[in-house]
Amino acid sequence: MIGFATVIFTLFIVIIFDQHEVSKDPPVTEKDDGKDNDNNKDSEQQNDKDKDENKSNDKGKDKDKSQDKGKKDKNKEEQKVHWGVDSAEVANDELLACVVEHFGKPKVFGRYLGDNEGVSTGLTKEEVEFLHDENVKILVIYNHVSDVTGKKQGIDHAKQAIKLAKELGIPEGVAIFADIEPDYPVNTAFLEGWYETLADSPYEPAIYGVFDKDSELLAAFQNMQEDIQKEYLIWTAHPQEKITSKENAPKFDPQGPEKAKVFGWQYAIEAKKCTIDTNLFQDELLDFLW
């Protein structure tokens, strides 16, 4: 009996020991599943983080683009513009004093090449010296043409303008503006002749005129080759506002040929005082003035 009881007791102890070992070491597969779950969670969290970073980067790029556009718009708005006048009268100390008193000090003064009887008095060397002493730039105008048609006409008038400019000692690189009034007949051939002759000279080809959308001048200009249009300097008299002082001048908003360098705007004509017209000029034009 004692031997049999001893065997039974020994078996009981072995069974208890085995169960204890099993509970002590859980299956490996359960541990692996836990790691996989943790890894999946980590992966999901990383993906969410990456998405947030991408969204943040996209927002940053959009913000940068918006800021760049804002800077461009601001630069455009802040582009330097100069106030000036033009006159058919001699620009002497009396006329300039009148302008300064009633309107303000001009940066630019438009004057004409050669006398045109009953229309304008030609620019003189004395005027040039006086205006330069006053730190005023001179815009050079040629107004000896009324029939603005034909290539030969354009060439001949350009040659006359060059001759008058050289007699005054106007330096290389200065623009000469052909004055084309609204009632003058005009065609593309003249504009091409004027351009080609001046472009082949020490001076720069330029045009003054009323470039409203229905004008013959605008139509003639737009019929030229595009590369010529892009090189032309334009001083437009459209649209027309009212005469103002320098301080109250309108925002620079001229209308002219889209492809040309529209750097000047005569925004109002025939002031009651001082026999002047009032203008605005972009800073780029100063490089082409005297």
Secondary structure as a PSIPRED ss2 file (coil, helix, strand):
# PSIPRED VFORMAT (PSIPRED V4.0)

   1 M C   1.000  0.000  0.000
   2 I H   0.000  1.000  0.000
   3 G H   0.000  1.000  0.000
   4 F H   0.000  1.000  0.000
   5 A H   0.000  1.000  0.000
   6 T H   0.000  1.000  0.000
   7 V H   0.000  1.000  0.000
   8 I H   0.000  1.000  0.000
   9 F H   0.000  1.000  0.000
  10 T H   0.000  1.000  0.000
  11 L H   0.000  1.000  0.000
  12 F H   0.000  1.000  0.000
  13 I H   0.000  1.000  0.000
  14 V H   0.000  1.000  0.000
  15 I H   0.000  1.000  0.000
  16 I H   0.000  1.000  0.000
  17 F H   0.000  1.000  0.000
  18 D H   0.000  1.000  0.000
  19 Q H   0.000  1.000  0.000
  20 H H   0.000  1.000  0.000
  21 E H   0.000  1.000  0.000
  22 V H   0.000  1.000  0.000
  23 S H   0.000  1.000  0.000
  24 K H   0.000  1.000  0.000
  25 D C   1.000  0.000  0.000
  26 P C   1.000  0.000  0.000
  27 P C   1.000  0.000  0.000
  28 V H   0.000  1.000  0.000
  29 T H   0.000  1.000  0.000
  30 E H   0.000  1.000  0.000
  31 K H   0.000  1.000  0.000
  32 D H   0.000  1.000  0.000
  33 D H   0.000  1.000  0.000
  34 G H   0.000  1.000  0.000
  35 K H   0.000  1.000  0.000
  36 D H   0.000  1.000  0.000
  37 N H   0.000  1.000  0.000
  38 D H   0.000  1.000  0.000
  39 N H   0.000  1.000  0.000
  40 N H   0.000  1.000  0.000
  41 K H   0.000  1.000  0.000
  42 D H   0.000  1.000  0.000
  43 S H   0.000  1.000  0.000
  44 E H   0.000  1.000  0.000
  45 Q H   0.000  1.000  0.000
  46 Q H   0.000  1.000  0.000
  47 N H   0.000  1.000  0.000
  48 D H   0.000  1.000  0.000
  49 K H   0.000  1.000  0.000
  50 D H   0.000  1.000  0.000
  51 K H   0.000  1.000  0.000
  52 D H   0.000  1.000  0.000
  53 E H   0.000  1.000  0.000
  54 N H   0.000  1.000  0.000
  55 K H   0.000  1.000  0.000
  56 S H   0.000  1.000  0.000
  57 N H   0.000  1.000  0.000
  58 D H   0.000  1.000  0.000
  59 K H   0.000  1.000  0.000
  60 G H   0.000  1.000  0.000
  61 K H   0.000  1.000  0.000
  62 D H   0.000  1.000  0.000
  63 K H   0.000  1.000  0.000
  64 D H   0.000  1.000  0.000
  65 K H   0.000  1.000  0.000
  66 S H   0.000  1.000  0.000
  67 Q H   0.000  1.000  0.000
  68 D H   0.000  1.000  0.000
  69 K H   0.000  1.000  0.000
  70 G H   0.000  1.000  0.000
  71 K H   0.000  1.000  0.000
  72 K H   0.000  1.000  0.000
  73 D H   0.000  1.000  0.000
  74 K H   0.000  1.000  0.000
  75 N H   0.000  1.000  0.000
  76 K H   0.000  1.000  0.000
  77 E H   0.000  1.000  0.000
  78 E C   1.000  0.000  0.000
  79 Q C   1.000  0.000  0.000
  80 K C   1.000  0.000  0.000
  81 V E   0.000  0.000  1.000
  82 H E   0.000  0.000  1.000
  83 W E   0.000  0.000  1.000
  84 G E   0.000  0.000  1.000
  85 V E   0.000  0.000  1.000
  86 D E   0.000  0.000  1.000
  87 S C   1.000  0.000  0.000
  88 A C   1.000  0.000  0.000
  89 E C   1.000  0.000  0.000
  90 V C   1.000  0.000  0.000
  91 A C   1.000  0.000  0.000
  92 N C   1.000  0.000  0.000
  93 D H   0.000  1.000  0.000
  94 E H   0.000  1.000  0.000
  95 L H   0.000  1.000  0.000
  96 L H   0.000  1.000  0.000
  97 A H   0.000  1.000  0.000
  98 C H   0.000  1.000  0.000
  99 V H   0.000  1.000  0.000
 100 V H   0.000  1.000  0.000
 101 E H   0.000  1.000  0.000
 102 H H   0.000  1.000  0.000
 103 F C   1.000  0.000  0.000
 104 G C   1.000  0.000  0.000
 105 K C   1.000  0.000  0.000
 106 P C   1.000  0.000  0.000
 107 K C   1.000  0.000  0.000
 108 V E   0.000  0.000  1.000
 109 F E   0.000  0.000  1.000
 110 G E   0.000  0.000  1.000
 111 R E   0.000  0.000  1.000
 112 Y E   0.000  0.000  1.000
 113 L C   1.000  0.000  0.000
 114 G C   1.000  0.000  0.000
 115 D C   1.000  0.000  0.000
 116 N E   0.000  0.000  1.000
 117 E C   1.000  0.000  0.000
 118 G C   1.000  0.000  0.000
 119 V C   1.000  0.000  0.000
 120 S E   0.000  0.000  1.000
 121 T C   1.000  0.000  0.000
 122 G E   0.000  0.000  1.000
 123 L C   1.000  0.000  0.000
 124 T C   1.000  0.000  0.000
 125 K H   0.000  1.000  0.000
 126 E H   0.000  1.000  0.000
 127 E H   0.000  1.000  0.000
 128 V H   0.000  1.000  0.000
 129 E H   0.000  1.000  0.000
 130 F H   0.000  1.000  0.000
 131 L H   0.000  1.000  0.000
 132 H H   0.000  1.000  0.000
 133 D H   0.000  1.000  0.000
 134 E C   1.000  0.000  0.000
 135 N C   1.000  0.000  0.000
 136 V C   1.000  0.000  0.000
 137 K E   0.000  0.000  1.000
 138 I E   0.000  0.000  1.000
 139 L E   0.000  0.000  1.000
 140 V E   0.000  0.000  1.000
 141 I E   0.000  0.000  1.000
 142 Y E   0.000  0.000  1.000
 143 N C   1.000  0.000  0.000
 144 H C   1.000  0.000  0.000
 145 V C   1.000  0.000  0.000
 146 S C   1.000  0.000  0.000
 147 D C   1.000  0.000  0.000
 148 V E   0.000  0.000  1.000
 149 T C   1.000  0.000  0.000
 150 G C   1.000  0.000  0.000
 151 K H   0.000  1.000  0.000
 152 K H   0.000  1.000  0.000
 153 Q H   0.000  1.000  0.000
 154 G H   0.000  1.000  0.000
 155 I H   0.000  1.000  0.000
 156 D H   0.000  1.000  0.000
 157 H H   0.000  1.000  0.000
 158 A H   0.000  1.000  0.000
 159 K H   0.000  1.000  0.000
 160 Q H   0.000  1.000  0.000
 161 A H   0.000  1.000  0.000
 162 I H   0.000  1.000  0.000
 163 K H   0.000  1.000  0.000
 164 L H   0.000  1.000  0.000
 165 A H   0.000  1.000  0.000
 166 K H   0.000  1.000  0.000
 167 E H   0.000  1.000  0.000
 168 L H   0.000  1.000  0.000
 169 G C   1.000  0.000  0.000
 170 I C   1.000  0.000  0.000
 171 P C   1.000  0.000  0.000
 172 E C   1.000  0.000  0.000
 173 G C   1.000  0.000  0.000
 174 V C   1.000  0.000  0.000
 175 A E   0.000  0.000  1.000
 176 I E   0.000  0.000  1.000
 177 F E   0.000  0.000  1.000
 178 A E   0.000  0.000  1.000
 179 D E   0.000  0.000  1.000
 180 I E   0.000  0.000  1.000
 181 E C   1.000  0.000  0.000
 182 P C   1.000  0.000  0.000
 183 D C   1.000  0.000  0.000
 184 Y C   1.000  0.000  0.000
 185 P C   1.000  0.000  0.000
 186 V E   0.000  0.000  1.000
 187 N C   1.000  0.000  0.000
 188 T H   0.000  1.000  0.000
 189 A H   0.000  1.000  0.000
 190 F H   0.000  1.000  0.000
 191 L H   0.000  1.000  0.000
 192 E H   0.000  1.000  0.000
 193 G H   0.000  1.000  0.000
 194 W H   0.000  1.000  0.000
 195 Y H   0.000  1.000  0.000
 196 E H   0.000  1.000  0.000
 197 T H   0.000  1.000  0.000
 198 L H   0.000  1.000  0.000
 199 A H   0.000  1.000  0.000
 200 D C   1.000  0.000  0.000
 201 S C   1.000  0.000  0.000
 202 P C   1.000  0.000  0.000
 203 Y C   1.000  0.000  0.000
 204 E E   0.000  0.000  1.000
 205 P E   0.000  0.000  1.000
 206 A E   0.000  0.000  1.000
 207 I E   0.000  0.000  1.000
 208 Y E   0.000  0.000  1.000
 209 G E   0.000  0.000  1.000
 210 V C   1.000  0.000  0.000
 211 F C   1.000  0.000  0.000
 212 D C   1.000  0.000  0.000
 213 K C   1.000  0.000  0.000
 214 D C   1.000  0.000  0.000
 215 S C   1.000  0.000  0.000
 216 E H   0.000  1.000  0.000
 217 L H   0.000  1.000  0.000
 218 L H   0.000  1.000  0.000
 219 A H   0.000  1.000  0.000
 220 A H   0.000  1.000  0.000
 221 F H   0.000  1.000  0.000
 222 Q H   0.000  1.000  0.000
 223 N C   1.000  0.000  0.000
 224 M C   1.000  0.000  0.000
 225 Q C   1.000  0.000  0.000
 226 E H   0.000  1.000  0.000
 227 D H   0.000  1.000  0.000
 228 I H   0.000  1.000  0.000
 229 Q H   0.000  1.000  0.000
 230 K H   0.000  1.000  0.000
 231 E H   0.000  1.000  0.000
 232 Y C   1.000  0.000  0.000
 233 L E   0.000  0.000  1.000
 234 I E   0.000  0.000  1.000
 235 W E   0.000  0.000  1.000
 236 T E   0.000  0.000  1.000
 237 A C   1.000  0.000  0.000
 238 H C   1.000  0.000  0.000
 239 P C   1.000  0.000  0.000
 240 Q C   1.000  0.000  0.000
 241 E C   1.000  0.000  0.000
 242 K C   1.000  0.000  0.000
 243 I C   1.000  0.000  0.000
 244 T C   1.000  0.000  0.000
 245 S C   1.000  0.000  0.000
 246 K C   1.000  0.000  0.000
 247 E C   1.000  0.000  0.000
 248 N C   1.000  0.000  0.000
 249 A C   1.000  0.000  0.000
 250 P C   1.000  0.000  0.000
 251 K C   1.000  0.000  0.000
 252 F C   1.000  0.000  0.000
 253 D C   1.000  0.000  0.000
 254 P C   1.000  0.000  0.000
 255 Q C   1.000  0.000  0.000
 256 G C   1.000  0.000  0.000
 257 P C   1.000  0.000  0.000
 258 E C   1.000  0.000  0.000
 259 K C   1.000  0.000  0.000
 260 A C   1.000  0.000  0.000
 261 K E   0.000  0.000  1.000
 262 V E   0.000  0.000  1.000
 263 F E   0.000  0.000  1.000
 264 G E   0.000  0.000  1.000
 265 W E   0.000  0.000  1.000
 266 Q E   0.000  0.000  1.000
 267 Y E   0.000  0.000  1.000
 268 A E   0.000  0.000  1.000
 269 I C   1.000  0.000  0.000
 270 E C   1.000  0.000  0.000
 271 A C   1.000  0.000  0.000
 272 K C   1.000  0.000  0.000
 273 K C   1.000  0.000  0.000
 274 C C   1.000  0.000  0.000
 275 T C   1.000  0.000  0.000
 276 I C   1.000  0.000  0.000
 277 D E   0.000  0.000  1.000
 278 T E   0.000  0.000  1.000
 279 N E   0.000  0.000  1.000
 280 L E   0.000  0.000  1.000
 281 F E   0.000  0.000  1.000
 282 Q E   0.000  0.000  1.000
 283 D H   0.000  1.000  0.000
 284 E H   0.000  1.000  0.000
 285 L H   0.000  1.000  0.000
 286 L H   0.000  1.000  0.000
 287 D H   0.000  1.000  0.000
 288 F H   0.000  1.000  0.000
 289 L C   1.000  0.000  0.000
 290 W C   1.000  0.000  0.000
